[in-house]
Amino acid sequence: MISMAKTRVVAFIQVADTASARDFYERVLGLSLRDDGYALVADFEGAKLRITTIPNYVAPEHPAFGFVVPDAHLIAAHLASEGVTLERYSFLGDAQGLDGVWTAPDGAKVAWFKDPAGNLLSVTSALA
């Protein structure tokens, strides 16, 4: 039997507009991207994110990608300062604060937002 447990991962996000995606992921999220001729590529200590352009792409409603961060509240504030709207979910009630950050039952903090293509992204900070 083989195991993929010790391999590196590659994640994929699709967009319709390469220029707006590049601006968002570099300027707003602070990622360093390179264009390999097929996709914009970010490296996360060996794991890769490939942002691929597909004409007429329509984003799904489910989350596409998430970032584990030290402080979800800090990132939420940064995103808001950049004009990014944080997603609000009525079913989360008071557990989702005024800043859009939800406190999960285990204490993790999560905020959701969309990239220019409509992909649902998240930031999560967990208790240590």
ZINOR-V156787 format. One line per field, one symbol per residue. psi: psi as a letter, one per 40 degrees, with the letter a starting at -180 (. if undefined). burial: b if it has 9 or more other ideal C-beta (glycine too) atoms within 8 Angstrom, else e. Layout:
psi->???
burial->???
This chain:
psi->hihedfiiihihhiidhdddddddddddeeihiiheedihhihgfdiihhhhhhifhhiidihdiihhidgddddddddddeehhhhhhdeeaeehideehhhideeihhiiiiideehhiihhhii.
burial->eeeeeeeeeebebbbebbebbbbbbbebeeeebeeeeebbbbeeeebbbbbbbeeebebeeeebbebebeebbbbbbebbeeebebbeeeeeeeebeebbbbbbeeebbbbbbbbbbebbbbbbbbee
